[in-house]
């Protein structure tokens, strides 16, 4: 009798775990916290393809867009209204972590969600329109030093955002006071690239992979520099680094996902295990490379530690630029 009871308990436990697994991986959704066409969109689309092609989910993942505050609206919505939605992934980037460090997500901090997986990394880039007179980063900096008001920069974020930081660090490296920059903020990278092609701004400080994907899609823009200590591989091998051109600026951009704070440990584990398995395959690496992202794979506790460390570093950087920050609670 005891044996039968134990058998029944084991069976019920197995069924419960299967139900949890099925729930987390059924009717899946990826929230991109901006309008279509930017880095968050790229992040969602990459995993959408990888999960289906690897047969980790039965039905295609739905991608929805929730612009506002460069991630703030999505973060607040998930924490306050959908905290236990186990089948919903929310894309984040290094810019999200920078905004958290500055308190731009309201009363919530980096401790209010469950950091799930880092799926790759990108690097900052300086981009101009195809017909721009600027042929190098040196040209841009020379024009800014001559008269900062004559060079209009723009990107997907307000003062203090990740893209603004890239512009500010570059300007500072070139001897230009970041406070003198003319900077136009857009809701996402897609809007900024459109404005660049339309001549409304002169320089876009965005993400290398994002810009390269837009070029492949027909965007009339050129990359002048990548913010890494060495040249990138593949399609971007010919793009010089900022350092090569005399400006020591590096800006890696993590891309990944988080879950709501009340998603169960069982569902969280299902997702973490799925990502770990998926990112270890050649097929995933090929998809990641196609989108211009570079290797960075972390899940679970490792990612959580990384995120907390990055946010602490961003608080220090924000202080250096005189920007407001908020302590973690």
C-alpha positions, 0 to 999 in steps of 0.5 A: 500500500505504501509503495502504491501511495509513493507511486501515486505521489510521484505520478502526481508530482510528474503531472504537476511539473508537466503542467507547469512546463506546458503552461510556461511554454504555451501561448507564449508572448514576447514584449518589446518595450518600444515601437517596431524596428529597434533593438528590443524588436530584434531581441524578441524576433531572434528568440521567436525564431529560435524557439520555433525552429528548435521545436521548444514551443509548439506555436509561434511566439507572439511579439507585442509592442509596449512603447513608453519611457524606453522600457518603463511602461512595460516594466511597470505593467508587468510588475504591477499588473502581470507579475505571475504571467509565466508565458510572457518574456520581456526584452531588456538591454543595457539601456534598461539597466541604465534607466533603472540605475537612474530611477527612470522606471518609477518606484521599481528597481532591479530587484523587482523582476526575475532576470531570466536570460542574456541571449547575446551582446551588441556594441554601441555605434556611431551612424550617419546617413548614406549621403552625410559629409561625415566620412569618419568619427574624426570628421564628426568630432572636428565639426562638434569641436568647431561648433557643437550647435551645428551637429544634431545628434539623436537616438532612442532615449532621453538625456541620461539614456544609454544612447545619450551616454554613448554620445556623451562619452564620445564627446567627452573623449573628443574634448567636447563638453557633453552639456553642449551637445545638441541631442534629440530623443526618440522613443526607439532606434527605429524612429531615430534611424528614420529621422537620420535618413530624413536629415532631421538629425546628423548623427545617430548613436545607436547599436551596431547590430540594429543599424546593420539589420536596418542597412540589410533591410534597405536603410540608407545609412553608414556606420562610422565606428563601433564602441568596442576594443577591437573590430567586430567580425562578419559583416562589420569587420570593415567598420573601424573602432572608436579607439582606432580613430582616437576616441577611447569609448567602449559600450557593450550592450547586453540583450536578454529577457526578464519575467514577472516577479511572481512567476513560480520557481518551477516556471522560471526553471522551465524557461531557464533550462530551455534557454540554456539548452537552446543557446548551446546549439549551433542552430541558435548561434547561427541565428544570433550571428545572422542578426549581428549579435555576439556571444553572451549566454547567461541564465538564472543566478549568473545573470541576476548577479551580472545585472545587479553589478551592471546597475551598480556600475551605471549608478556610478557613471550617472553620478559622474555626469551629474545625473540623478540616481536612485539607490536599490531598495 
